[in-house]
Amino acid sequence: MVYYVSYMKIKRRLSKNKKPRRSYKELKSTLSLERALLQNLLDNIPDAIYFKDTDNRIIRVNKFYAEGFKLSPEDIIGKTDFDFFPKDQAQRMFEDDTYVLKTGKPIIGKIERTLLPNGTYNCVTTTKIPIKNKEGKAIGTLGVTRDITAYDNTERTNLDMIINSLKVLDKILETKDPYTFGHTRRVSLIAERIAKELGWEENRVLELKMSAELHDIGKILIPLEILNKPGKLSDLEYKMVQEHVQQSYDMLIPYSFPSQLPEAIYQHHERLDGKGYPRGLVADKILPEAKILAICDVLEAMISHRPYRQALGMDVTLQELRDNAGNKYDKEVVDVVLRIINENNNKPFWLNS
């Protein structure tokens, strides 16, 4: 009897503390409120936020995203990036979304240039993360895109200042040796085209261009009578010319250039077979940037007039590259050069720039 009374007391106490079950209407109201709070939060974030399903279709956006296209969210839902961006740009976005879905790994802070509806470009940084269910399977993606155009413009202004400084340096070179000035500028144009054909990203192409502009800077220290000597150089004179590589490297290495730039310049006379200079490096020890510079340097030099010889012409130059592709010169780069020149009717494509 005592046990029964105790049991009944506990039961009554539990009944008093038990929360009443909420009705469907109350649950729906709570859910609606939570959705409204979430949307209000999203709409007050000054970044473009969007959710996509497993087919990369947009299923939700915030106010900032919609205003960027001057559309209502309802006009955006169900569409894909192909409805708003140029095809090649949308394809890259699609591939990023697909990567996140398939791997379950995020893409964080990717910098992109996007074409706006008004025809202008802006610069953004985009983060994409997977949305996962209870089983850990990706069922969609969440993207956050931040406009960094103002910062990008500042960086470009700084870059323009650097490039203008290089142009001043070019002018100094020109006053001493007009050939070297023209040569470095043309090598830069060739290198840029090759790197773009290889699909290098913008910053890497820019670094290669700067390397090309500076690759002969050490020639400032070589006596003018040697640089412009019309006849054959003596062994000592030739060795002095070769030292421009070391001198270029020594001039650049103390300063805050991109890490590969001084080293690429240091290596631009190296050859895959180890018979280049100054260190006799072999294929896998030579930077890709230096392999491109080596071919650009030879290509431009051979078809141009030099103080000690007439221009050798395009046919002789291309034969040099064909005969030594894979031996002295990187075959992939040589193939790109041959294709571009062939498309340009066997003429120097860099003279069109």
ChimeraX attribute file (.defattr): number of C-alpha atoms within 10 A of each C-alpha:
attribute: neighborCount
match mode: 1-to-1
recipient: residues
	/A:1	6
	/A:2	6
	/A:3	7
	/A:4	8
	/A:5	10
	/A:6	10
	/A:7	12
	/A:8	11
	/A:9	11
	/A:10	10
	/A:11	11
	/A:12	11
	/A:13	11
	/A:14	11
	/A:15	11
	/A:16	9
	/A:17	8
	/A:18	9
	/A:19	8
	/A:20	8
	/A:21	8
	/A:22	9
	/A:23	9
	/A:24	9
	/A:25	9
	/A:26	11
	/A:27	12
	/A:28	12
	/A:29	12
	/A:30	12
	/A:31	12
	/A:32	12
	/A:33	12
	/A:34	12
	/A:35	12
	/A:36	12
	/A:37	12
	/A:38	12
	/A:39	15
	/A:40	13
	/A:41	11
	/A:42	18
	/A:43	18
	/A:44	11
	/A:45	12
	/A:46	14
	/A:47	18
	/A:48	21
	/A:49	23
	/A:50	22
	/A:51	21
	/A:52	23
	/A:53	18
	/A:54	15
	/A:55	14
	/A:56	20
	/A:57	19
	/A:58	21
	/A:59	18
	/A:60	19
	/A:61	23
	/A:62	23
	/A:63	21
	/A:64	19
	/A:65	22
	/A:66	20
	/A:67	12
	/A:68	11
	/A:69	15
	/A:70	11
	/A:71	12
	/A:72	14
	/A:73	18
	/A:74	11
	/A:75	11
	/A:76	20
	/A:77	16
	/A:78	14
	/A:79	14
	/A:80	18
	/A:81	18
	/A:82	15
	/A:83	10
	/A:84	15
	/A:85	16
	/A:86	13
	/A:87	12
	/A:88	10
	/A:89	16
	/A:90	17
	/A:91	14
	/A:92	12
	/A:93	18
	/A:94	17
	/A:95	12
	/A:96	15
	/A:97	25
	/A:98	17
	/A:99	16
	/A:100	20
	/A:101	25
	/A:102	13
	/A:103	11
	/A:104	19
	/A:105	13
	/A:106	18
	/A:107	16
	/A:108	13
	/A:109	14
	/A:110	12
	/A:111	15
	/A:112	17
	/A:113	15
	/A:114	17
	/A:115	15
	/A:116	14
	/A:117	12
	/A:118	7
	/A:119	8
	/A:120	8
	/A:121	13
	/A:122	16
	/A:123	19
	/A:124	19
	/A:125	16
	/A:126	19
	/A:127	16
	/A:128	24
	/A:129	20
	/A:130	25
	/A:131	19
	/A:132	14
	/A:133	10
	/A:134	6
	/A:135	6
	/A:136	10
	/A:137	14
	/A:138	20
	/A:139	16
	/A:140	24
	/A:141	25
	/A:142	20
	/A:143	20
	/A:144	18
	/A:145	21
	/A:146	16
	/A:147	19
	/A:148	15
	/A:149	15
	/A:150	11
	/A:151	12
	/A:152	15
	/A:153	13
	/A:154	11
	/A:155	12
	/A:156	12
	/A:157	12
	/A:158	12
	/A:159	13
	/A:160	12
	/A:161	12
	/A:162	13
	/A:163	14
	/A:164	12
	/A:165	12
	/A:166	15
	/A:167	15
	/A:168	12
	/A:169	15
	/A:170	21
	/A:171	14
	/A:172	14
	/A:173	20
	/A:174	14
	/A:175	10
	/A:176	16
	/A:177	17
	/A:178	14
	/A:179	18
	/A:180	20
	/A:181	22
	/A:182	16
	/A:183	18
	/A:184	26
	/A:185	18
	/A:186	21
	/A:187	26
	/A:188	24
	/A:189	19
	/A:190	26
	/A:191	27
	/A:192	25
	/A:193	18
	/A:194	20
	/A:195	21
	/A:196	13
	/A:197	13
	/A:198	13
	/A:199	9
	/A:200	13
	/A:201	10
	/A:202	12
	/A:203	9
	/A:204	16
	/A:205	20
	/A:206	17
	/A:207	18
	/A:208	26
	/A:209	25
	/A:210	23
	/A:211	28
	/A:212	32
	/A:213	25
	/A:214	23
	/A:215	27
	/A:216	22
	/A:217	23
	/A:218	20
	/A:219	22
	/A:220	17
	/A:221	13
	/A:222	16
	/A:223	13
	/A:224	12
	/A:225	8
	/A:226	17
	/A:227	22
	/A:228	15
	/A:229	13
	/A:230	12
	/A:231	10
	/A:232	12
	/A:233	15
	/A:234	10
	/A:235	9
	/A:236	9
	/A:237	16
	/A:238	13
	/A:239	11
	/A:240	17
	/A:241	18
	/A:242	17
	/A:243	17
	/A:244	21
	/A:245	22
	/A:246	16
	/A:247	18
	/A:248	22
	/A:249	22
	/A:250	14
	/A:251	12
	/A:252	18
	/A:253	14
	/A:254	9
	/A:255	10
	/A:256	8
	/A:257	13
	/A:258	14
	/A:259	11
	/A:260	17
	/A:261	23
	/A:262	23
	/A:263	19
	/A:264	25
	/A:265	28
	/A:266	25
	/A:267	27
	/A:268	27
	/A:269	23
	/A:270	26
	/A:271	24
	/A:272	21
	/A:273	15
	/A:274	16
	/A:275	14
	/A:276	16
	/A:277	17
	/A:278	16
	/A:279	12
	/A:280	17
	/A:281	18
	/A:282	15
	/A:283	19
	/A:284	8
	/A:285	12
	/A:286	19
	/A:287	17
	/A:288	16
	/A:289	24
	/A:290	25
	/A:291	24
	/A:292	26
	/A:293	27
	/A:294	24
	/A:295	25
	/A:296	26
	/A:297	21
	/A:298	17
	/A:299	21
	/A:300	21
	/A:301	20
	/A:302	19
	/A:303	18
	/A:304	16
	/A:305	14
	/A:306	17
	/A:307	14
	/A:308	13
	/A:309	12
	/A:310	11
	/A:311	16
	/A:312	14
	/A:313	14
	/A:314	18
	/A:315	11
	/A:316	13
	/A:317	17
	/A:318	18
	/A:319	11
	/A:320	16
	/A:321	23
	/A:322	16
	/A:323	11
	/A:324	15
	/A:325	18
	/A:326	17
	/A:327	15
	/A:328	22
	/A:329	24
	/A:330	20
	/A:331	16
	/A:332	12
	/A:333	22
	/A:334	22
	/A:335	13
	/A:336	16
	/A:337	24
	/A:338	15
	/A:339	12
	/A:340	18
	/A:341	16
	/A:342	13
	/A:343	11
	/A:344	13
	/A:345	9
	/A:346	14
	/A:347	15
	/A:348	17
	/A:349	17
	/A:350	18
	/A:351	9
	/A:352	8
	/A:353	9
